[in-house]
Amino acid sequence: MIIKWPGGKKWLYKKHSSLFPNSYNNYIEPFFGGGSVFFDLAPKKARLSDINPRLISLYLMLRDDPEKLFYETLKLLESHSDTQYYEIRKKFNKAKKGSPVYFLYLNRTCFNGVYRENLKGEFNVPVGKRNSSYFPFQLSDFLQGSLALKNAEISCCDYLDAMKKAKKGDFIYIDPPYIKYEKNYDAFRKYNEKVFSQEDLEILADAANSLKKKCHILISNFDIDAVKDLFPDWKYKKIQQRTYISGKAEGRKLVKEALIFNY
Ligand SMILES: C[S@@+](CC[C@H](N)C(=O)[O-])C[C@H]1O[C@@H](n2cnc3c(N)ncnc32)[C@H](O)[C@@H]1O
């Protein structure tokens, strides 16, 4: 995928494709983020959403005008400097929905590809160290991304609204932000002004449980009792996955993850 996203699951479909259902109507992903599972799975019809309006604007431009997105971002990357980074960050924060080109430029050049906002909703990640792989793309990658999104309905909304639209036979992949589970270990959980809490996870579990009989549902999260206890009669597969999302030394440790599904 063309963006770096904290908590991205690019390993999931590659390592566990056999866990995905063989057939379904719509593919629904209500915590879309970097969309790694969607781009690997390439479903025929999809409804993709995320609470982040700037991220959603980026996907709309990728779908509808991939060439402009590619060339304008490339132009900014060619003149990249620390000074330019902070100028663009300021302009980006002035527009509520940001600008997809600025978003992508900042995403590729910021510290560790992290997305973080302050309490005023401003993107506040510092510039990263420049390296040769910060934009390893060709126009063809953008055209492919656009094609993958052609039959997707893309919207900015809360996951509960997205889940309410699920119909019988749909497949929902749910990848919420991690909740905090250990005093000294704070995985990257904060994508906007709000933190996803244990209470949010309980509300999510209620919504998933209410759709259990009509949809295929796959959920990824930490393998911890606080998660497991919310899905007592679901299938539960423990996996081991190293996560590099925190950026801090203490975040770089083996985190156990689990896949929870109802089919
Ligand atoms: C763990 S990330 C998803 C990562 C994605 N699976 C990937 O592979 O890149 C969680 C996403 O949930 C979004 N999010 C947080 N709260 C949300 C909410 N209430 N409704 C919808 N999306 C939300 C965040 O903006 C973030 O993109």
The ligand as an SDF file (V2000), in Angstrom:
LIG
                    3D

 27 29  0  0  0  0  0  0  0  0999 V2000
   -5.4160   -0.6230   13.8270 C   0  0  0  0  0  0  0  0  0  0  0  0
   -5.8460    0.6490   12.7050 S   0  0  0  0  0  0  0  0  0  0  0  0
   -6.3650   -0.2520   11.2970 C   0  0  0  0  0  0  0  0  0  0  0  0
   -5.1710   -0.7430   10.5230 C   0  0  0  0  0  0  0  0  0  0  0  0
   -5.5250   -1.4480    9.2310 C   0  0  0  0  0  0  0  0  0  0  0  0
   -6.1370   -2.7210    9.4750 N   0  0  0  0  0  0  0  0  0  0  0  0
   -4.2680   -1.6290    8.3880 C   0  0  0  0  0  0  0  0  0  0  0  0
   -3.8970   -2.7610    8.0480 O   0  0  0  0  0  0  0  0  0  0  0  0
   -3.6210   -0.6010    8.0820 O   0  0  0  0  0  0  0  0  0  0  0  0
   -7.3100    1.2690   13.3740 C   0  0  0  0  0  0  0  0  0  0  0  0
   -8.0120    2.3610   12.5580 C   0  0  0  0  0  0  0  0  0  0  0  0
   -9.2560    2.6550   13.2070 O   0  0  0  0  0  0  0  0  0  0  0  0
   -9.5640    4.0180   12.9860 C   0  0  0  0  0  0  0  0  0  0  0  0
  -10.5570    4.3830   14.0150 N   0  0  0  0  0  0  0  0  0  0  0  0
  -10.3500    4.7160   15.3130 C   0  0  0  0  0  0  0  0  0  0  0  0
  -11.5290    4.9260   15.9400 N   0  0  0  0  0  0  0  0  0  0  0  0
  -12.5070    4.6800   15.0160 C   0  0  0  0  0  0  0  0  0  0  0  0
  -13.9360    4.7140   15.0570 C   0  0  0  0  0  0  0  0  0  0  0  0
  -14.5980    5.0350   16.1700 N   0  0  0  0  0  0  0  0  0  0  0  0
  -14.6200    4.3960   13.9300 N   0  0  0  0  0  0  0  0  0  0  0  0
  -13.9550    4.0960   12.7790 C   0  0  0  0  0  0  0  0  0  0  0  0
  -12.6030    4.0590   12.6820 N   0  0  0  0  0  0  0  0  0  0  0  0
  -11.8890    4.3380   13.7820 C   0  0  0  0  0  0  0  0  0  0  0  0
   -8.2410    4.7390   13.0660 C   0  0  0  0  0  0  0  0  0  0  0  0
   -8.3130    5.9580   12.3480 O   0  0  0  0  0  0  0  0  0  0  0  0
   -7.2930    3.6870   12.4170 C   0  0  0  0  0  0  0  0  0  0  0  0
   -7.1160    3.9680   11.0610 O   0  0  0  0  0  0  0  0  0  0  0  0
  1  2  1  0
  2  3  1  0
  2 10  1  0
  3  4  1  0
  4  5  1  0
  5  6  1  0
  5  7  1  0
  7  8  2  0
  7  9  1  0
 10 11  1  0
 11 12  1  0
 11 26  1  0
 12 13  1  0
 13 14  1  0
 13 24  1  0
 14 15  1  0
 14 23  1  0
 15 16  2  0
 16 17  1  0
 17 18  1  0
 17 23  2  0
 18 19  1  0
 18 20  2  0
 20 21  1  0
 21 22  2  0
 22 23  1  0
 24 25  1  0
 24 26  1  0
 26 27  1  0
M  CHG  2   2   1   9  -1
M  END
$$$$
